[in-house]
Amino acid sequence: MSFIFLIDECLSPDLAHMAINAGHVESIHVNWRGMQGWKDWQLMDAIIENDWTLVTHNSVDFRGKLNVKGARGLYRQQAVHAGLICLNAPGGMSYVLQKRMFKLVLQELQSHADLINQCLEFSYDADQGDVDVIQYPLP
């Protein structure tokens, strides 16, 4: 399956190049479309209109708070979407960590037909040095 990733401005454009090299040839970075600095809700409109799967480090604004009933998040307001991929690292997201985690994203997605109305979360545990992956429906 080929995904059309939109890499958020909080992440390196090199992730879009990684996606393209992995066969997701229509993937893009926010900056390449002149959308840097857009408000999240503006970006959400473009995500839905273009059927993009967003890759972001800005998880809370897009998915809402985890395990909070009634949590708000832009994806929770969408009836249908192409999926959300969240890269989480409590201590910050270095360039090397971004690339490492996105490589794991690309590996994980080899076994997925699609991410329609799904969220994939990749969370880095600095103490253990590993990445935990969870998938759940959204909304």
Secondary structure per residue as TSV (DSSP state, phi and psi in degrees):
chain	resnum	aa	ss	phi	psi
A	1	M	-	360.0	139.5
A	2	S	-	-106.0	133.5
A	3	F	-	-106.5	155.0
A	4	I	-	-111.4	96.8
A	5	F	E	-84.6	140.3
A	6	L	E	-110.6	114.4
A	7	I	E	-88.4	123.9
A	8	D	-	-68.2	157.7
A	9	E	T	-66.7	-15.0
A	10	C	T	-77.2	-3.5
A	11	L	S	-122.4	160.3
A	12	S	-	-69.7	141.7
A	13	P	T	-59.8	-20.9
A	14	D	H	-61.0	-24.7
A	15	L	H	-66.2	-36.1
A	16	A	H	-65.1	-39.2
A	17	H	H	-63.7	-39.8
A	18	M	H	-61.2	-42.6
A	19	A	H	-63.3	-45.4
A	20	I	H	-60.8	-45.1
A	21	N	H	-65.0	-23.9
A	22	A	T	-88.2	4.0
A	23	G	T	103.5	-0.9
A	24	H	-	-94.7	68.8
A	25	V	T	-68.0	-18.3
A	26	E	T	-93.1	3.5
A	27	S	-	-65.9	149.1
A	28	I	E	-144.3	167.1
A	29	H	E	-109.6	147.8
A	30	V	G	-49.5	-43.7
A	31	N	G	-62.8	-31.9
A	32	W	G	-68.4	-20.3
A	33	R	G	-103.8	6.9
A	34	G	T	69.5	26.6
A	35	M	-	-103.6	9.5
A	36	Q	T	-63.7	140.6
A	37	G	T	85.2	-4.7
A	38	W	-	-65.2	148.0
A	39	K	-	-67.4	152.8
A	40	D	H	-57.8	-39.6
A	41	W	H	-66.6	-32.5
A	42	Q	H	-68.3	-41.9
A	43	L	H	-62.9	-39.0
A	44	M	H	-61.3	-40.9
A	45	D	H	-58.6	-44.4
A	46	A	H	-68.4	-37.1
A	47	I	H	-60.0	-47.6
A	48	I	H	-68.1	-45.0
A	49	E	H	-60.4	-37.2
A	50	N	H	-99.4	0.8
A	51	D	T	59.7	41.9
A	52	W	-	-88.1	151.7
A	53	T	E	-100.2	113.5
A	54	L	E	-78.8	136.1
A	55	V	E	-115.0	121.3
A	56	T	E	-145.0	158.7
A	57	H	S	-101.5	-9.3
A	58	N	-	-90.7	60.6
A	59	S	H	-63.4	-46.1
A	60	V	H	-60.5	-44.2
A	61	D	H	-64.2	-33.4
A	62	F	H	-91.1	-38.0
A	63	R	H	-103.5	-14.2
A	64	G	-	86.3	176.6
A	65	K	-	-75.8	139.3
A	66	L	T	-72.4	146.2
A	67	N	T	57.3	30.3
A	68	V	-	-122.1	113.0
A	69	K	T	-61.1	131.6
A	70	G	T	77.6	13.7
A	71	A	-	-60.6	138.4
A	72	R	-	-91.0	148.1
A	73	G	-	-174.8	145.5
A	74	L	G	-61.3	-34.4
A	75	Y	G	-71.5	-27.4
A	76	R	G	-68.6	-15.6
A	77	Q	G	-92.4	-0.3
A	78	Q	-	-101.8	131.8
A	79	A	S	-70.1	-40.6
A	80	V	S	-140.7	134.6
A	81	H	-	-148.2	163.1
A	82	A	S	-85.1	4.8
A	83	G	-	112.8	159.3
A	84	L	E	-133.8	134.0
A	85	I	E	-121.0	121.2
A	86	C	E	-110.1	129.3
A	87	L	E	-108.1	117.1
A	88	N	E	-117.8	133.0
A	89	A	-	-148.3	106.8
A	90	P	T	-55.3	-32.7
A	91	G	T	-90.6	6.0
A	92	G	-	110.6	164.0
A	93	M	-	-118.6	95.2
A	94	S	-	-70.6	163.6
A	95	Y	H	-58.4	-45.4
A	96	V	H	-62.6	-42.0
A	97	L	H	-67.2	-39.5
A	98	Q	H	-56.1	-49.3
A	99	K	H	-64.8	-41.5
A	100	R	H	-61.6	-46.9
A	101	M	H	-68.5	-38.8
A	102	F	H	-70.1	-29.9
A	103	K	H	-61.2	-40.8
A	104	L	H	-64.7	-38.1
A	105	V	H	-57.9	-50.4
A	106	L	H	-61.7	-37.9
A	107	Q	H	-66.1	-45.8
A	108	E	H	-61.0	-39.6
A	109	L	G	-73.4	-10.0
A	110	Q	G	-62.9	-22.8
A	111	S	G	-103.3	14.6
A	112	H	-	-117.4	130.9
A	113	A	S	-74.6	-37.5
A	114	D	-	-163.7	176.6
A	115	L	-	-126.1	26.7
A	116	I	T	-55.4	123.4
A	117	N	T	54.4	35.8
A	118	Q	E	-126.3	154.9
A	119	C	E	-123.3	134.2
A	120	L	E	-111.8	124.6
A	121	E	E	-113.3	128.4
A	122	F	E	-115.1	114.2
A	123	S	E	-119.3	122.4
A	124	Y	E	-83.8	129.5
A	125	D	E	-105.9	102.6
A	126	A	T	-63.6	-32.7
A	127	D	T	-66.5	-40.5
A	128	Q	T	-91.4	-21.7
A	129	G	T	75.7	18.2
A	130	D	E	-124.5	176.9
A	131	V	E	-121.3	126.6
A	132	D	E	-94.8	141.9
A	133	V	E	-122.7	129.1
A	134	I	E	-131.2	150.4
A	135	Q	E	-129.1	140.2
A	136	Y	E	-154.7	157.1
A	137	P	E	-70.4	145.7
A	138	L	-	-148.3	113.8
A	139	P	-	-77.9	360.0
